[in-house]
Amino acid sequence: LFVKRTPKSSGYRPDYTGFEVPNKFIVGYALDYNEFFRDLNHVCIISETGRIKYAKKS
């Protein structure tokens, strides 16, 4: 569904893609971060502040 735009690409291109996204950590629409954000009805980039806030606590 998603293809990341990255300079480290292996060169493989799938036959079908939904969206090209930046080389960032994306969440939402069933993509989660530590079981958060999975229920969003859109896809977005999580900021570094968000990643720290929702990091797993040991």
PDB file with one MODEL, atoms N, CA, C and O in Angstrom:
MODEL        1
ATOM      1  N   LEU A   1       0.817  -1.194   0.000  1.00  0.00           N
ATOM      2  CA  LEU A   1       0.000   0.000   0.000  1.00  0.00           C
ATOM      3  C   LEU A   1       0.863   1.261   0.000  1.00  0.00           C
ATOM      4  O   LEU A   1       0.568   2.208  -0.729  1.00  0.00           O
ATOM      5  N   PHE A   2       1.929   1.286   0.810  1.00  0.00           N
ATOM      6  CA  PHE A   2       2.789   2.467   0.895  1.00  0.00           C
ATOM      7  C   PHE A   2       4.173   2.165   0.341  1.00  0.00           C
ATOM      8  O   PHE A   2       4.703   1.069   0.524  1.00  0.00           O
ATOM      9  N   VAL A   3       4.746   3.139  -0.333  1.00  0.00           N
ATOM     10  CA  VAL A   3       6.135   3.073  -0.775  1.00  0.00           C
ATOM     11  C   VAL A   3       6.826   4.292  -0.195  1.00  0.00           C
ATOM     12  O   VAL A   3       6.395   5.422  -0.424  1.00  0.00           O
ATOM     13  N   LYS A   4       7.903   4.067   0.560  1.00  0.00           N
ATOM     14  CA  LYS A   4       8.635   5.192   1.151  1.00  0.00           C
ATOM     15  C   LYS A   4       9.648   5.734   0.160  1.00  0.00           C
ATOM     16  O   LYS A   4      10.344   4.982  -0.523  1.00  0.00           O
ATOM     17  N   ARG A   5       9.714   7.056   0.098  1.00  0.00           N
ATOM     18  CA  ARG A   5      10.731   7.727  -0.719  1.00  0.00           C
ATOM     19  C   ARG A   5      12.013   7.790   0.104  1.00  0.00           C
ATOM     20  O   ARG A   5      12.102   8.558   1.062  1.00  0.00           O
ATOM     21  N   THR A   6      12.986   7.000  -0.261  1.00  0.00           N
ATOM     22  CA  THR A   6      14.235   6.941   0.483  1.00  0.00           C
ATOM     23  C   THR A   6      15.411   6.724  -0.457  1.00  0.00           C
ATOM     24  O   THR A   6      15.285   6.005  -1.448  1.00  0.00           O
ATOM     25  N   PRO A   7      16.549   7.335  -0.158  1.00  0.00           N
ATOM     26  CA  PRO A   7      17.729   7.107  -1.001  1.00  0.00           C
ATOM     27  C   PRO A   7      18.304   5.703  -0.843  1.00  0.00           C
ATOM     28  O   PRO A   7      19.099   5.270  -1.676  1.00  0.00           O
ATOM     29  N   LYS A   8      17.915   4.984   0.212  1.00  0.00           N
ATOM     30  CA  LYS A   8      18.416   3.631   0.457  1.00  0.00           C
ATOM     31  C   LYS A   8      17.563   2.564  -0.226  1.00  0.00           C
ATOM     32  O   LYS A   8      17.653   1.388   0.127  1.00  0.00           O
ATOM     33  N   SER A   9      16.762   2.943  -1.171  1.00  0.00           N
ATOM     34  CA  SER A   9      15.871   2.010  -1.846  1.00  0.00           C
ATOM     35  C   SER A   9      16.649   0.887  -2.514  1.00  0.00           C
ATOM     36  O   SER A   9      17.736   1.102  -3.049  1.00  0.00           O
ATOM     37  N   SER A  10      16.086  -0.300  -2.478  1.00  0.00           N
ATOM     38  CA  SER A  10      16.715  -1.456  -3.124  1.00  0.00           C
ATOM     39  C   SER A  10      16.469  -1.453  -4.627  1.00  0.00           C
ATOM     40  O   SER A  10      17.054  -2.252  -5.359  1.00  0.00           O
ATOM     41  N   GLY A  11      15.614  -0.565  -5.079  1.00  0.00           N
ATOM     42  CA  GLY A  11      15.284  -0.514  -6.497  1.00  0.00           C
ATOM     43  C   GLY A  11      14.032  -1.301  -6.843  1.00  0.00           C
ATOM     44  O   GLY A  11      13.518  -1.192  -7.956  1.00  0.00           O
ATOM     45  N   TYR A  12      13.534  -2.095  -5.898  1.00  0.00           N
ATOM     46  CA  TYR A  12      12.318  -2.871  -6.135  1.00  0.00           C
ATOM     47  C   TYR A  12      11.109  -1.947  -6.163  1.00  0.00           C
ATOM     48  O   TYR A  12      10.945  -1.113  -5.272  1.00  0.00           O
ATOM     49  N   ARG A  13      10.281  -2.085  -7.157  1.00  0.00           N
ATOM     50  CA  ARG A  13       9.030  -1.328  -7.252  1.00  0.00           C
ATOM     51  C   ARG A  13       7.888  -2.324  -7.359  1.00  0.00           C
ATOM     52  O   ARG A  13       7.860  -3.118  -8.300  1.00  0.00           O
ATOM     53  N   PRO A  14       6.946  -2.308  -6.426  1.00  0.00           N
ATOM     54  CA  PRO A  14       5.817  -3.231  -6.512  1.00  0.00           C
ATOM     55  C   PRO A  14       4.938  -2.902  -7.711  1.00  0.00           C
ATOM     56  O   PRO A  14       4.952  -1.782  -8.221  1.00  0.00           O
ATOM     57  N   ASP A  15       4.181  -3.887  -8.145  1.00  0.00           N
ATOM     58  CA  ASP A  15       3.281  -3.681  -9.279  1.00  0.00           C
ATOM     59  C   ASP A  15       2.194  -2.662  -8.955  1.00  0.00           C
ATOM     60  O   ASP A  15       1.785  -1.890  -9.822  1.00  0.00           O
ATOM     61  N   TYR A  16       1.731  -2.660  -7.716  1.00  0.00           N
ATOM     62  CA  TYR A  16       0.649  -1.757  -7.318  1.00  0.00           C
ATOM     63  C   TYR A  16       1.039  -1.032  -6.036  1.00  0.00           C
ATOM     64  O   TYR A  16       1.537  -1.652  -5.096  1.00  0.00           O
ATOM     65  N   THR A  17       0.819   0.255  -5.997  1.00  0.00           N
ATOM     66  CA  THR A  17       1.034   1.033  -4.778  1.00  0.00           C
ATOM     67  C   THR A  17      -0.164   1.943  -4.562  1.00  0.00           C
ATOM     68  O   THR A  17      -0.840   2.350  -5.508  1.00  0.00           O
ATOM     69  N   GLY A  18      -0.410   2.251  -3.307  1.00  0.00           N
ATOM     70  CA  GLY A  18      -1.481   3.180  -2.987  1.00  0.00           C
ATOM     71  C   GLY A  18      -0.957   4.601  -2.896  1.00  0.00           C
ATOM     72  O   GLY A  18      -1.511   5.524  -3.493  1.00  0.00           O
ATOM     73  N   PHE A  19       0.131   4.763  -2.131  1.00  0.00           N
ATOM     74  CA  PHE A  19       0.673   6.094  -1.880  1.00  0.00           C
ATOM     75  C   PHE A  19       2.184   6.036  -1.744  1.00  0.00           C
ATOM     76  O   PHE A  19       2.733   5.038  -1.277  1.00  0.00           O
ATOM     77  N   GLU A  20       2.847   7.092  -2.147  1.00  0.00           N
ATOM     78  CA  GLU A  20       4.252   7.289  -1.811  1.00  0.00           C
ATOM     79  C   GLU A  20       4.282   8.202  -0.601  1.00  0.00           C
ATOM     80  O   GLU A  20       3.595   9.223  -0.567  1.00  0.00           O
ATOM     81  N   VAL A  21       5.082   7.834   0.393  1.00  0.00           N
ATOM     82  CA  VAL A  21       5.163   8.609   1.628  1.00  0.00           C
ATOM     83  C   VAL A  21       6.618   8.985   1.887  1.00  0.00           C
ATOM     84  O   VAL A  21       7.525   8.307   1.404  1.00  0.00           O
ATOM     85  N   PRO A  22       6.850  10.061   2.646  1.00  0.00           N
ATOM     86  CA  PRO A  22       8.229  10.439   2.961  1.00  0.00           C
ATOM     87  C   PRO A  22       8.881   9.393   3.857  1.00  0.00           C
ATOM     88  O   PRO A  22       8.195   8.561   4.451  1.00  0.00           O
ATOM     89  N   ASN A  23      10.173   9.437   3.950  1.00  0.00           N
ATOM     90  CA  ASN A  23      10.920   8.486   4.767  1.00  0.00           C
ATOM     91  C   ASN A  23      10.843   8.903   6.237  1.00  0.00           C
ATOM     92  O   ASN A  23      11.850   9.265   6.847  1.00  0.00           O
ATOM     93  N   LYS A  24       9.653   8.845   6.784  1.00  0.00           N
ATOM     94  CA  LYS A  24       9.364   9.195   8.178  1.00  0.00           C
ATOM     95  C   LYS A  24       8.547   8.065   8.786  1.00  0.00           C
ATOM     96  O   LYS A  24       8.059   7.195   8.064  1.00  0.00           O
ATOM     97  N   PHE A  25       8.392   8.067  10.111  1.00  0.00           N
ATOM     98  CA  PHE A  25       7.603   7.053  10.802  1.00  0.00           C
ATOM     99  C   PHE A  25       6.137   7.446  10.695  1.00  0.00           C
ATOM    100  O   PHE A  25       5.730   8.480  11.224  1.00  0.00           O
ATOM    101  N   ILE A  26       5.344   6.630  10.018  1.00  0.00           N
ATOM    102  CA  ILE A  26       3.935   6.953   9.823  1.00  0.00           C
ATOM    103  C   ILE A  26       3.062   6.091  10.729  1.00  0.00           C
ATOM    104  O   ILE A  26       3.402   4.951  11.044  1.00  0.00           O
ATOM    105  N   VAL A  27       1.928   6.662  11.143  1.00  0.00           N
ATOM    106  CA  VAL A  27       0.973   5.970  12.008  1.00  0.00           C
ATOM    107  C   VAL A  27      -0.432   6.250  11.506  1.00  0.00           C
ATOM    108  O   VAL A  27      -0.652   7.125  10.669  1.00  0.00           O
ATOM    109  N   GLY A  28      -1.374   5.489  12.034  1.00  0.00           N
ATOM    110  CA  GLY A  28      -2.775   5.680  11.709  1.00  0.00           C
ATOM    111  C   GLY A  28      -3.284   4.648  10.727  1.00  0.00           C
ATOM    112  O   GLY A  28      -2.506   3.980  10.047  1.00  0.00           O
ATOM    113  N   TYR A  29      -4.592   4.525  10.660  1.00  0.00           N
ATOM    114  CA  TYR A  29      -5.269   3.621   9.729  1.00  0.00           C
ATOM    115  C   TYR A  29      -4.687   2.211   9.811  1.00  0.00           C
ATOM    116  O   TYR A  29      -4.302   1.626   8.799  1.00  0.00           O
ATOM    117  N   ALA A  30      -4.631   1.678  11.026  1.00  0.00           N
ATOM    118  CA  ALA A  30      -4.148   0.338  11.371  1.00  0.00           C
ATOM    119  C   ALA A  30      -2.633   0.248  11.516  1.00  0.00           C
ATOM    120  O   ALA A  30      -2.121  -0.832  11.812  1.00  0.00           O
ATOM    121  N   LEU A  31      -1.902   1.333  11.320  1.00  0.00           N
ATOM    122  CA  LEU A  31      -0.459   1.359  11.579  1.00  0.00           C
ATOM    123  C   LEU A  31      -0.263   2.015  12.939  1.00  0.00           C
ATOM    124  O   LEU A  31      -0.638   3.171  13.133  1.00  0.00           O
ATOM    125  N   ASP A  32       0.325   1.278  13.885  1.00  0.00           N
ATOM    126  CA  ASP A  32       0.413   1.829  15.236  1.00  0.00           C
ATOM    127  C   ASP A  32       1.848   2.095  15.664  1.00  0.00           C
ATOM    128  O   ASP A  32       2.809   1.707  14.999  1.00  0.00           O
ATOM    129  N   TYR A  33       1.951   2.763  16.786  1.00  0.00           N
ATOM    130  CA  TYR A  33       3.220   2.966  17.474  1.00  0.00           C
ATOM    131  C   TYR A  33       2.978   2.589  18.922  1.00  0.00           C
ATOM    132  O   TYR A  33       2.288   3.304  19.649  1.00  0.00           O
ATOM    133  N   ASN A  34       3.545   1.464  19.346  1.00  0.00           N
ATOM    134  CA  ASN A  34       3.344   0.943  20.702  1.00  0.00           C
ATOM    135  C   ASN A  34       1.861   0.859  21.063  1.00  0.00           C
ATOM    136  O   ASN A  34       1.457   1.207  22.172  1.00  0.00           O
ATOM    137  N   GLU A  35       1.076   0.400  20.124  1.00  0.00           N
ATOM    138  CA  GLU A  35      -0.367   0.184  20.262  1.00  0.00           C
ATOM    139  C   GLU A  35      -1.179   1.475  20.391  1.00  0.00           C
ATOM    140  O   GLU A  35      -2.330   1.434  20.825  1.00  0.00           O
ATOM    141  N   PHE A  36      -0.606   2.596  20.029  1.00  0.00           N
ATOM    142  CA  PHE A  36      -1.325   3.861  19.962  1.00  0.00           C
ATOM    143  C   PHE A  36      -1.535   4.224  18.499  1.00  0.00           C
ATOM    144  O   PHE A  36      -0.781   3.780  17.634  1.00  0.00           O
ATOM    145  N   PHE A  37      -2.536   5.014  18.225  1.00  0.00           N
ATOM    146  CA  PHE A  37      -2.817   5.617  16.911  1.00  0.00           C
ATOM    147  C   PHE A  37      -3.369   4.647  15.868  1.00  0.00           C
ATOM    148  O   PHE A  37      -3.631   5.058  14.738  1.00  0.00           O
ATOM    149  N   ARG A  38      -3.548   3.400  16.208  1.00  0.00           N
ATOM    150  CA  ARG A  38      -4.035   2.409  15.253  1.00  0.00           C
ATOM    151  C   ARG A  38      -5.434   2.745  14.748  1.00  0.00           C
ATOM    152  O   ARG A  38      -5.775   2.425  13.609  1.00  0.00           O
ATOM    153  N   ASP A  39      -6.233   3.377  15.573  1.00  0.00           N
ATOM    154  CA  ASP A  39      -7.631   3.629  15.231  1.00  0.00           C
ATOM    155  C   ASP A  39      -7.867   4.950  14.498  1.00  0.00           C
ATOM    156  O   ASP A  39      -9.019   5.307  14.250  1.00  0.00           O
ATOM    157  N   LEU A  40      -6.822   5.677  14.149  1.00  0.00           N
ATOM    158  CA  LEU A  40      -7.007   6.912  13.373  1.00  0.00           C
ATOM    159  C   LEU A  40      -7.574   6.571  12.000  1.00  0.00           C
ATOM    160  O   LEU A  40      -7.232   5.534  11.432  1.00  0.00           O
ATOM    161  N   ASN A  41      -8.420   7.414  11.472  1.00  0.00           N
ATOM    162  CA  ASN A  41      -8.985   7.152  10.143  1.00  0.00           C
ATOM    163  C   ASN A  41      -8.195   7.861   9.047  1.00  0.00           C
ATOM    164  O   ASN A  41      -8.707   8.095   7.952  1.00  0.00           O
ATOM    165  N   HIS A  42      -6.945   8.199   9.354  1.00  0.00           N
ATOM    166  CA  HIS A  42      -6.044   8.811   8.377  1.00  0.00           C
ATOM    167  C   HIS A  42      -4.615   8.388   8.719  1.00  0.00           C
ATOM    168  O   HIS A  42      -4.373   7.828   9.788  1.00  0.00           O
ATOM    169  N   VAL A  43      -3.688   8.649   7.833  1.00  0.00           N
ATOM    170  CA  VAL A  43      -2.277   8.337   8.047  1.00  0.00           C
ATOM    171  C   VAL A  43      -1.535   9.648   8.256  1.00  0.00           C
ATOM    172  O   VAL A  43      -1.776  10.624   7.546  1.00  0.00           O
ATOM    173  N   CYS A  44      -0.635   9.670   9.228  1.00  0.00           N
ATOM    174  CA  CYS A  44       0.140  10.877   9.486  1.00  0.00           C
ATOM    175  C   CYS A  44       1.530  10.502   9.984  1.00  0.00           C
ATOM    176  O   CYS A  44       1.808   9.338  10.270  1.00  0.00           O
ATOM    177  N   ILE A  45       2.386  11.491  10.082  1.00  0.00           N
ATOM    178  CA  ILE A  45       3.749  11.306  10.572  1.00  0.00           C
ATOM    179  C   ILE A  45       3.757  11.621  12.058  1.00  0.00           C
ATOM    180  O   ILE A  45       3.207  12.636  12.487  1.00  0.00           O
ATOM    181  N   ILE A  46       4.380  10.753  12.841  1.00  0.00           N
ATOM    182  CA  ILE A  46       4.503  11.022  14.273  1.00  0.00           C
ATOM    183  C   ILE A  46       5.813  11.780  14.506  1.00  0.00           C
ATOM    184  O   ILE A  46       6.865  11.396  13.994  1.00  0.00           O
ATOM    185  N   SER A  47       5.735  12.841  15.271  1.00  0.00           N
ATOM    186  CA  SER A  47       6.919  13.665  15.540  1.00  0.00           C
ATOM    187  C   SER A  47       7.819  12.978  16.566  1.00  0.00           C
ATOM    188  O   SER A  47       7.412  12.018  17.221  1.00  0.00           O
ATOM    189  N   GLU A  48       9.019  13.473  16.691  1.00  0.00           N
ATOM    190  CA  GLU A  48       9.949  12.937  17.689  1.00  0.00           C
ATOM    191  C   GLU A  48       9.388  13.137  19.091  1.00  0.00           C
ATOM    192  O   GLU A  48       9.562  12.276  19.954  1.00  0.00           O
ATOM    193  N   THR A  49       8.721  14.255  19.329  1.00  0.00           N
ATOM    194  CA  THR A  49       8.084  14.499  20.626  1.00  0.00           C
ATOM    195  C   THR A  49       7.014  13.450  20.898  1.00  0.00           C
ATOM    196  O   THR A  49       6.913  12.941  22.014  1.00  0.00           O
ATOM    197  N   GLY A  50       6.220  13.127  19.891  1.00  0.00           N
ATOM    198  CA  GLY A  50       5.197  12.096  20.033  1.00  0.00           C
ATOM    199  C   GLY A  50       5.792  10.725  20.274  1.00  0.00           C
ATOM    200  O   GLY A  50       5.259   9.942  21.059  1.00  0.00           O
ATOM    201  N   ARG A  51       6.893  10.431  19.606  1.00  0.00           N
ATOM    202  CA  ARG A  51       7.546   9.137  19.801  1.00  0.00           C
ATOM    203  C   ARG A  51       8.067   9.006  21.226  1.00  0.00           C
ATOM    204  O   ARG A  51       8.005   7.927  21.815  1.00  0.00           O
ATOM    205  N   ILE A  52       8.578  10.098  21.783  1.00  0.00           N
ATOM    206  CA  ILE A  52       9.055  10.070  23.171  1.00  0.00           C
ATOM    207  C   ILE A  52       7.874   9.930  24.128  1.00  0.00           C
ATOM    208  O   ILE A  52       7.924   9.138  25.069  1.00  0.00           O
ATOM    209  N   LYS A  53       6.822  10.691  23.889  1.00  0.00           N
ATOM    210  CA  LYS A  53       5.649  10.665  24.770  1.00  0.00           C
ATOM    211  C   LYS A  53       5.001   9.292  24.821  1.00  0.00           C
ATOM    212  O   LYS A  53       4.575   8.855  25.890  1.00  0.00           O
ATOM    213  N   TYR A  54       4.915   8.601  23.687  1.00  0.00           N
ATOM    214  CA  TYR A  54       4.230   7.316  23.617  1.00  0.00           C
ATOM    215  C   TYR A  54       5.185   6.126  23.597  1.00  0.00           C
ATOM    216  O   TYR A  54       4.784   5.019  23.240  1.00  0.00           O
ATOM    217  N   ALA A  55       6.433   6.341  23.972  1.00  0.00           N
ATOM    218  CA  ALA A  55       7.399   5.239  24.046  1.00  0.00           C
ATOM    219  C   ALA A  55       7.001   4.294  25.174  1.00  0.00           C
ATOM    220  O   ALA A  55       6.374   4.705  26.150  1.00  0.00           O
ATOM    221  N   LYS A  56       7.367   3.035  25.029  1.00  0.00           N
ATOM    222  CA  LYS A  56       7.073   2.063  26.084  1.00  0.00           C
ATOM    223  C   LYS A  56       7.876   2.403  27.323  1.00  0.00           C
ATOM    224  O   LYS A  56       9.075   2.676  27.255  1.00  0.00           O
ATOM    225  N   LYS A  57       7.202   2.381  28.442  1.00  0.00           N
ATOM    226  CA  LYS A  57       7.849   2.642  29.725  1.00  0.00           C
ATOM    227  C   LYS A  57       8.317   1.307  30.294  1.00  0.00           C
ATOM    228  O   LYS A  57       7.536   0.360  30.383  1.00  0.00           O
ATOM    229  N   SER A  58       9.581   1.230  30.676  1.00  0.00           N
ATOM    230  CA  SER A  58      10.123  -0.026  31.224  1.00  0.00           C
ATOM    231  C   SER A  58       9.979  -0.094  32.714  1.00  0.00           C
ATOM    232  O   SER A  58      10.383  -1.081  33.329  1.00  0.00           O
TER     233      SER A  58
ENDMDL
END
